[in-house]
Amino acid sequence: MTERLTAVVTRSTGSWYDVRNDAGRVAKARVRGRLRLGASRSTNPVVVGDRVEYTIDESGEVWIEGVLSRDNYIIRRSSNLSRESHIIAANLDQALVVATLFSPVTAPEFIDRFLVTCEAYRIPATIVLNKMDLALAGGGAEAVRDFMEVYNGAGYRVIPASATGGEGVDEIGEFLTGRTTLISGNSGVGKSTLIGAVSPGLDIRVGEISRAHGKGMHTTTFSQMYALAGGGWVIDTPGIKGFGLVDIGSGELYHFFPEMMRVASGCQYYNCTHTHEPGCAVIDAVERGEISGQRYLSYLKMLEEDEKYR
């Protein structure tokens, strides 16, 4: 019987996978057909961060035979497959969503969907507000203050950063050290540049912003895990345009908005949807300015767009 060995997936191109064993050796592997066919609900049966079992055949080919139980994962609805989902990465200690207010503009709804998914799968999330130099040079000091107020108020840590100017780089480096971190965000927000600034020896491709549309052009074309010089791992992902929720029912959605959970016990009705009911503590908190109207609007949109995104 062929011996089954274990390894961690460090890169996925869709057809081939890099796997790293306990001795640090990396090999290129493919997935057995039965494993691929068995992943009926996901477009990708094996993802970066997975712990897998593999075998080596007589010709030296490496085959992934199975995926060991995952501690957690980040998942989103596939943009073009309404009934299928896409797992971004697995077995994470934390997640970092990179956002920008200028060149390009990150939509608050994207951030909120990412944060909701992290809350649902119990992955601590932090926000990096990148390209602070551009934001402040463009007269965006008020927009920066508003952003910080919204997400600090919701209970999230926000790290202001500028990969080119060096702001926040040391703080991000300390945050990443010794942990496995997924770094995600729209194309062009500077994920790869930030990783390169934190650990300059890494060979990470960096793209530019499209002058025609002011949006990022895809540079990272597949997910990859990088070892940091100071210890720890980061998983860089292709830029994500949309983030559809998976397996989060409308009745539990508010559980994944920390600021809503803090006050929901005060609602008059136990099954309050926080949309129209009298005596709703959440609505009252929004009206008093204790909960961000922007975040509450994101909540309402997620409820309304159930068919489109889920």
C-alpha positions as a Markdown table, in Angstrom:
| # | Residue | x | y | z |
|---|---|---|---|---|
| 1 | Met | 0.0 | 0.0 | 0.0 |
| 2 | Thr | 1.3 | 3.4 | -0.9 |
| 3 | Glu | 2.3 | 5.5 | 2.1 |
| 4 | Arg | 0.2 | 8.6 | 2.8 |
| 5 | Leu | 2.2 | 11.7 | 3.8 |
| 6 | Thr | 1.0 | 15.0 | 5.1 |
| 7 | Ala | 1.8 | 18.6 | 3.9 |
| 8 | Val | 0.4 | 22.1 | 3.8 |
| 9 | Val | -0.8 | 23.7 | 0.5 |
| 10 | Thr | 1.1 | 26.9 | -0.1 |
| 11 | Arg | 0.0 | 27.8 | -3.6 |
| 12 | Ser | -3.0 | 27.0 | -5.8 |
| 13 | Thr | -3.2 | 27.7 | -9.5 |
| 14 | Gly | -6.4 | 25.8 | -10.0 |
| 15 | Ser | -4.7 | 22.8 | -11.7 |
| 16 | Trp | -1.5 | 22.5 | -9.7 |
| 17 | Tyr | -0.7 | 22.9 | -6.1 |
| 18 | Asp | 2.5 | 23.5 | -4.2 |
| 19 | Val | 2.6 | 21.4 | -1.0 |
| 20 | Arg | 5.2 | 21.8 | 1.8 |
| 21 | Asn | 5.9 | 18.9 | 4.1 |
| 22 | Asp | 7.1 | 19.1 | 7.7 |
| 23 | Ala | 10.7 | 19.1 | 6.6 |
| 24 | Gly | 10.1 | 22.2 | 4.5 |
| 25 | Arg | 10.4 | 20.5 | 1.1 |
| 26 | Val | 8.0 | 21.8 | -1.5 |
| 27 | Ala | 6.6 | 19.7 | -4.3 |
| 28 | Lys | 4.1 | 20.3 | -7.1 |
| 29 | Ala | 1.0 | 18.1 | -6.8 |
| 30 | Arg | -2.3 | 17.4 | -8.5 |
| 31 | Val | -5.6 | 16.4 | -7.1 |
| 32 | Arg | -7.1 | 13.0 | -7.5 |
| 33 | Gly | -10.2 | 13.0 | -9.7 |
| 34 | Arg | -12.4 | 11.5 | -7.0 |
| 35 | Leu | -11.5 | 14.3 | -4.6 |
| 36 | Arg | -12.2 | 16.9 | -7.1 |
| 37 | Leu | -15.6 | 15.4 | -8.0 |
| 38 | Gly | -16.5 | 15.0 | -4.4 |
| 39 | Ala | -16.4 | 18.8 | -3.6 |
| 40 | Ser | -19.9 | 19.4 | -5.0 |
| 41 | Arg | -20.6 | 22.7 | -3.2 |
| 42 | Ser | -17.3 | 24.4 | -3.8 |
| 43 | Thr | -15.5 | 25.4 | -7.0 |
| 44 | Asn | -12.2 | 24.4 | -5.4 |
| 45 | Pro | -11.7 | 21.2 | -3.5 |
| 46 | Val | -8.3 | 22.1 | -2.2 |
| 47 | Val | -7.2 | 25.6 | -1.0 |
| 48 | Val | -4.1 | 27.4 | 0.3 |
| 49 | Gly | -3.7 | 26.6 | 4.0 |
| 50 | Asp | -5.2 | 23.2 | 3.8 |
| 51 | Arg | -3.5 | 20.3 | 5.5 |
| 52 | Val | -3.6 | 17.5 | 3.0 |
| 53 | Glu | -2.6 | 13.8 | 2.6 |
| 54 | Tyr | -0.6 | 13.0 | -0.5 |
| 55 | Thr | 1.1 | 10.1 | -2.1 |
| 56 | Ile | 4.0 | 9.7 | -4.6 |
| 57 | Asp | 3.5 | 7.2 | -7.4 |
| 58 | Glu | 6.1 | 5.1 | -9.2 |
| 59 | Ser | 6.8 | 7.8 | -11.7 |
| 60 | Gly | 7.4 | 10.4 | -9.0 |
| 61 | Glu | 4.1 | 12.3 | -9.5 |
| 62 | Val | 2.7 | 13.8 | -6.3 |
| 63 | Trp | -1.1 | 13.3 | -5.8 |
| 64 | Ile | -3.3 | 15.0 | -3.2 |
| 65 | Glu | -5.5 | 12.2 | -1.8 |
| 66 | Gly | -7.5 | 14.0 | 0.9 |
| 67 | Val | -8.0 | 17.2 | 2.9 |
| 68 | Leu | -7.7 | 17.0 | 6.7 |
| 69 | Ser | -10.3 | 18.6 | 8.9 |
| 70 | Arg | -10.2 | 22.4 | 8.6 |
| 71 | Asp | -10.1 | 24.6 | 11.7 |
| 72 | Asn | -11.8 | 27.4 | 9.8 |
| 73 | Tyr | -11.9 | 29.0 | 6.4 |
| 74 | Ile | -13.0 | 32.1 | 4.5 |
| 75 | Ile | -15.7 | 31.4 | 1.9 |
| 76 | Arg | -17.7 | 33.5 | -0.6 |
| 77 | Arg | -20.3 | 33.0 | -3.2 |
| 78 | Ser | -18.8 | 32.4 | -6.6 |
| 79 | Ser | -19.6 | 35.5 | -8.7 |
| 80 | Asn | -20.7 | 33.6 | -11.8 |
| 81 | Leu | -22.1 | 30.4 | -10.3 |
| 82 | Ser | -25.2 | 31.2 | -8.3 |
| 83 | Arg | -25.3 | 27.8 | -6.5 |
| 84 | Glu | -21.6 | 27.3 | -5.9 |
| 85 | Ser | -19.1 | 28.8 | -3.4 |
| 86 | His | -15.4 | 29.5 | -3.5 |
| 87 | Ile | -13.2 | 28.9 | -0.4 |
| 88 | Ile | -10.4 | 31.5 | -0.4 |
| 89 | Ala | -8.1 | 30.0 | 2.3 |
| 90 | Ala | -8.2 | 27.7 | 5.3 |
| 91 | Asn | -6.7 | 27.2 | 8.8 |
| 92 | Leu | -6.2 | 30.9 | 9.6 |
| 93 | Asp | -5.2 | 32.6 | 12.8 |
| 94 | Gln | -6.6 | 36.0 | 11.5 |
| 95 | Ala | -7.6 | 38.0 | 8.5 |
| 96 | Leu | -6.6 | 41.4 | 7.2 |
| 97 | Val | -8.8 | 43.3 | 4.8 |
| 98 | Val | -7.0 | 46.1 | 3.0 |
| 99 | Ala | -9.1 | 49.1 | 2.0 |
| 100 | Thr | -8.4 | 52.4 | 0.3 |
| 101 | Leu | -10.4 | 55.7 | 0.1 |
| 102 | Phe | -8.7 | 56.8 | -3.1 |
| 103 | Ser | -7.3 | 55.1 | -6.2 |
| 104 | Pro | -9.3 | 52.9 | -6.0 |
| 105 | Val | -12.2 | 53.5 | -3.7 |
| 106 | Thr | -13.2 | 50.4 | -1.6 |
| 107 | Ala | -17.0 | 50.1 | -1.2 |
| 108 | Pro | -18.0 | 49.9 | 2.4 |
| 109 | Glu | -20.4 | 47.0 | 1.5 |
| 110 | Phe | -17.4 | 44.9 | 0.4 |
| 111 | Ile | -15.6 | 45.5 | 3.7 |
| 112 | Asp | -18.8 | 44.7 | 5.7 |
| 113 | Arg | -19.4 | 41.5 | 3.8 |
| 114 | Phe | -15.8 | 40.4 | 4.4 |
| 115 | Leu | -16.1 | 41.2 | 8.1 |
| 116 | Val | -19.4 | 39.4 | 8.4 |
| 117 | Thr | -17.9 | 36.3 | 6.9 |
| 118 | Cys | -14.9 | 36.5 | 9.3 |
| 119 | Glu | -17.3 | 36.8 | 12.3 |
| 120 | Ala | -19.4 | 33.9 | 11.0 |
| 121 | Tyr | -16.4 | 31.6 | 10.8 |
| 122 | Arg | -14.7 | 33.0 | 14.0 |
| 123 | Ile | -11.7 | 34.4 | 12.3 |
| 124 | Pro | -10.5 | 37.7 | 14.0 |
| 125 | Ala | -10.4 | 40.5 | 11.4 |
| 126 | Thr | -8.5 | 43.7 | 11.2 |
| 127 | Ile | -8.7 | 46.5 | 8.7 |
| 128 | Val | -5.7 | 48.2 | 7.0 |
| 129 | Leu | -6.6 | 51.7 | 5.6 |
| 130 | Asn | -3.9 | 51.9 | 3.0 |
| 131 | Lys | -2.6 | 54.7 | 0.8 |
| 132 | Met | -2.9 | 57.2 | 3.5 |
| 133 | Asp | -0.5 | 59.5 | 1.7 |
| 134 | Leu | -2.9 | 59.7 | -1.3 |
| 135 | Ala | -5.9 | 60.2 | 0.9 |
| 136 | Leu | -4.5 | 63.1 | 2.9 |
| 137 | Ala | -2.9 | 64.7 | -0.2 |
| 138 | Gly | -6.3 | 64.6 | -1.9 |
| 139 | Gly | -8.0 | 66.4 | 0.9 |
| 140 | Gly | -9.5 | 63.3 | 2.4 |
| 141 | Ala | -8.7 | 63.9 | 6.1 |
| 142 | Glu | -12.4 | 64.1 | 6.9 |
| 143 | Ala | -13.1 | 60.9 | 5.0 |
| 144 | Val | -10.3 | 59.2 | 7.0 |
| 145 | Arg | -11.8 | 60.3 | 10.3 |
| 146 | Asp | -15.2 | 59.1 | 9.3 |
| 147 | Phe | -13.9 | 55.7 | 8.2 |
| 148 | Met | -12.0 | 55.3 | 11.5 |
| 149 | Glu | -15.0 | 56.3 | 13.5 |
| 150 | Val | -17.3 | 53.9 | 11.7 |
| 151 | Tyr | -15.1 | 50.8 | 12.1 |
| 152 | Asn | -13.6 | 51.6 | 15.5 |
| 153 | Gly | -17.1 | 52.2 | 16.7 |
| 154 | Ala | -18.1 | 48.7 | 15.4 |
| 155 | Gly | -15.3 | 47.2 | 17.4 |
| 156 | Tyr | -12.6 | 46.7 | 14.8 |
| 157 | Arg | -9.0 | 47.7 | 14.8 |
| 158 | Val | -8.0 | 50.0 | 11.9 |
| 159 | Ile | -4.4 | 50.4 | 11.0 |
| 160 | Pro | -3.6 | 53.5 | 8.9 |
| 161 | Ala | -0.9 | 52.7 | 6.4 |
| 162 | Ser | 1.2 | 53.8 | 3.5 |
| 163 | Ala | 3.4 | 51.2 | 1.9 |
| 164 | Thr | 5.3 | 53.8 | 0.0 |
| 165 | Gly | 5.7 | 56.2 | 2.9 |
| 166 | Gly | 6.3 | 53.6 | 5.5 |
| 167 | Glu | 3.4 | 54.5 | 7.8 |
| 168 | Gly | 1.9 | 51.5 | 9.6 |
| 169 | Val | 4.4 | 49.0 | 8.2 |
| 170 | Asp | 6.1 | 48.2 | 11.5 |
| 171 | Glu | 2.7 | 47.9 | 13.2 |
| 172 | Ile | 1.5 | 45.5 | 10.5 |
| 173 | Gly | 4.7 | 43.6 | 10.8 |
| 174 | Glu | 4.2 | 43.1 | 14.5 |
| 175 | Phe | 0.5 | 42.1 | 13.9 |
| 176 | Leu | 1.5 | 39.4 | 11.3 |
| 177 | Thr | 4.5 | 37.9 | 13.2 |
| 178 | Gly | 4.0 | 34.3 | 14.3 |
| 179 | Arg | 0.5 | 33.9 | 12.8 |
| 180 | Thr | -1.1 | 32.7 | 9.6 |
| 181 | Thr | -2.9 | 35.6 | 8.1 |
| 182 | Leu | -5.1 | 36.0 | 5.1 |
| 183 | Ile | -4.7 | 39.3 | 3.3 |
| 184 | Ser | -7.6 | 40.3 | 1.1 |
| 185 | Gly | -9.1 | 43.2 | -0.7 |
| 186 | Asn | -10.0 | 44.7 | -4.1 |
| 187 | Ser | -7.5 | 44.8 | -6.9 |
| 188 | Gly | -5.2 | 47.8 | -6.6 |
| 189 | Val | -5.5 | 48.5 | -2.9 |
| 190 | Gly | -1.8 | 47.5 | -2.4 |
| 191 | Lys | -1.9 | 44.1 | -0.7 |
| 192 | Ser | 1.2 | 42.8 | -2.4 |
| 193 | Thr | 3.0 | 46.1 | -1.9 |
| 194 | Leu | 2.3 | 46.0 | 1.8 |
| 195 | Ile | 3.5 | 42.5 | 2.2 |
| 196 | Gly | 6.7 | 43.4 | 0.3 |
| 197 | Ala | 7.2 | 46.4 | 2.6 |
| 198 | Val | 6.8 | 44.2 | 5.7 |
| 199 | Ser | 9.1 | 41.5 | 4.4 |
| 200 | Pro | 11.3 | 43.1 | 1.6 |
| 201 | Gly | 12.9 | 39.8 | 0.6 |
| 202 | Leu | 9.7 | 38.3 | -0.8 |
| 203 | Asp | 9.2 | 38.0 | -4.5 |
| 204 | Ile | 5.7 | 39.4 | -4.9 |
| 205 | Arg | 4.4 | 40.9 | -8.1 |
| 206 | Val | 3.0 | 44.4 | -7.8 |
| 207 | Gly | 0.6 | 46.0 | -10.3 |
| 208 | Glu | -0.6 | 49.4 | -11.2 |
| 209 | Ile | -3.9 | 51.3 | -11.3 |
| 210 | Ser | -5.8 | 51.5 | -14.5 |
| 211 | Arg | -5.7 | 55.2 | -15.6 |
| 212 | Ala | -8.9 | 54.7 | -17.6 |
| 213 | His | -11.0 | 53.5 | -14.7 |
| 214 | Gly | -9.1 | 54.3 | -11.5 |
| 215 | Lys | -9.3 | 50.6 | -10.5 |
| 216 | Gly | -6.7 | 48.1 | -9.7 |
| 217 | Met | -5.5 | 45.7 | -12.4 |
| 218 | His | -5.2 | 42.1 | -11.4 |
| 219 | Thr | -1.6 | 41.2 | -10.6 |
| 220 | Thr | -1.8 | 38.3 | -8.1 |
| 221 | Thr | -3.5 | 35.6 | -10.3 |
| 222 | Phe | -3.6 | 32.8 | -7.7 |
| 223 | Ser | -3.5 | 32.4 | -4.0 |
| 224 | Gln | -0.1 | 31.9 | -2.4 |
| 225 | Met | 1.3 | 31.5 | 1.1 |
| 226 | Tyr | 4.6 | 33.3 | 2.0 |
| 227 | Ala | 6.9 | 32.8 | 4.9 |
| 228 | Leu | 7.7 | 36.1 | 6.7 |
| 229 | Ala | 11.3 | 36.7 | 7.8 |
| 230 | Gly | 10.2 | 37.4 | 11.4 |
| 231 | Gly | 8.1 | 34.3 | 11.6 |
| 232 | Gly | 4.5 | 33.6 | 10.5 |
| 233 | Trp | 2.8 | 33.2 | 7.1 |
| 234 | Val | 0.7 | 35.5 | 5.0 |
| 235 | Ile | -1.7 | 34.3 | 2.3 |
| 236 | Asp | -1.9 | 36.8 | -0.6 |
| 237 | Thr | -5.0 | 36.4 | -2.8 |
| 238 | Pro | -6.2 | 37.7 | -6.2 |
| 239 | Gly | -8.1 | 40.9 | -5.9 |
| 240 | Ile | -11.8 | 40.3 | -5.2 |
| 241 | Lys | -14.5 | 42.4 | -6.8 |
| 242 | Gly | -17.6 | 41.1 | -4.9 |
| 243 | Phe | -18.2 | 39.1 | -1.8 |
| 244 | Gly | -21.4 | 37.1 | -1.7 |
| 245 | Leu | -22.4 | 35.6 | 1.7 |
| 246 | Val | -22.6 | 31.8 | 2.1 |
| 247 | Asp | -24.7 | 29.8 | 4.6 |
| 248 | Ile | -25.7 | 32.9 | 6.6 |
| 249 | Gly | -29.5 | 33.1 | 7.1 |
| 250 | Ser | -31.3 | 36.4 | 7.3 |
| 251 | Gly | -32.4 | 35.6 | 10.8 |
| 252 | Glu | -28.8 | 35.3 | 12.1 |
| 253 | Leu | -27.1 | 38.0 | 10.0 |
| 254 | Tyr | -27.2 | 40.6 | 12.8 |
| 255 | His | -25.2 | 38.2 | 15.0 |
| 256 | Phe | -22.2 | 39.0 | 12.8 |
| 257 | Phe | -22.4 | 42.8 | 13.3 |
| 258 | Pro | -20.8 | 43.2 | 16.7 |
| 259 | Glu | -22.3 | 46.6 | 17.4 |
| 260 | Met | -25.8 | 45.3 | 16.7 |
| 261 | Met | -25.2 | 42.2 | 19.0 |
| 262 | Arg | -24.2 | 44.5 | 21.8 |
| 263 | Val | -27.7 | 46.1 | 22.0 |
| 264 | Ala | -30.0 | 43.5 | 20.4 |
| 265 | Ser | -31.0 | 42.0 | 23.7 |
| 266 | Gly | -32.9 | 45.2 | 24.4 |
| 267 | Cys | -35.3 | 44.6 | 21.5 |
| 268 | Gln | -39.0 | 44.3 | 22.4 |
| 269 | Tyr | -39.4 | 41.1 | 20.3 |
| 270 | Tyr | -37.2 | 38.1 | 20.6 |
| 271 | Asn | -37.3 | 37.4 | 16.9 |
| 272 | Cys | -36.8 | 41.1 | 15.9 |
| 273 | Thr | -35.4 | 41.5 | 12.4 |
| 274 | His | -34.1 | 45.0 | 13.2 |
| 275 | Thr | -35.8 | 46.4 | 10.1 |
| 276 | His | -39.2 | 47.8 | 11.2 |
| 277 | Glu | -40.3 | 46.4 | 14.6 |
| 278 | Pro | -41.5 | 48.8 | 17.3 |
| 279 | Gly | -39.2 | 48.8 | 20.3 |
| 280 | Cys | -36.1 | 47.7 | 18.3 |
| 281 | Ala | -33.0 | 48.6 | 20.3 |
| 282 | Val | -30.9 | 48.4 | 17.2 |
| 283 | Ile | -32.9 | 50.9 | 15.2 |
| 284 | Asp | -33.0 | 53.2 | 18.3 |
| 285 | Ala | -29.2 | 53.0 | 18.5 |
| 286 | Val | -28.9 | 53.9 | 14.8 |
| 287 | Glu | -31.2 | 56.9 | 15.4 |
| 288 | Arg | -29.1 | 58.0 | 18.3 |
| 289 | Gly | -25.9 | 57.7 | 16.3 |
| 290 | Glu | -24.5 | 54.9 | 18.5 |
| 291 | Ile | -24.5 | 52.5 | 15.5 |
| 292 | Ser | -23.2 | 53.8 | 12.2 |
| 293 | Gly | -25.9 | 54.5 | 9.6 |
| 294 | Gln | -23.5 | 53.2 | 6.9 |
| 295 | Arg | -23.1 | 49.9 | 8.6 |
| 296 | Tyr | -26.8 | 49.6 | 9.2 |
| 297 | Leu | -27.4 | 50.3 | 5.5 |
| 298 | Ser | -25.0 | 47.5 | 4.7 |
| 299 | Tyr | -27.0 | 45.2 | 6.9 |
| 300 | Leu | -30.3 | 46.1 | 5.1 |
| 301 | Lys | -28.7 | 45.6 | 1.7 |
| 302 | Met | -27.5 | 42.1 | 2.7 |
| 303 | Leu | -31.0 | 41.2 | 3.7 |
| 304 | Glu | -32.5 | 42.7 | 0.5 |
| 305 | Glu | -30.1 | 41.1 | -1.8 |
| 306 | Asp | -30.4 | 37.6 | -0.5 |
| 307 | Glu | -31.3 | 36.1 | -3.9 |
| 308 | Lys | -28.5 | 37.9 | -5.7 |
| 309 | Tyr | -25.7 | 37.1 | -3.3 |
| 310 | Arg | -26.6 | 33.9 | -1.7 |
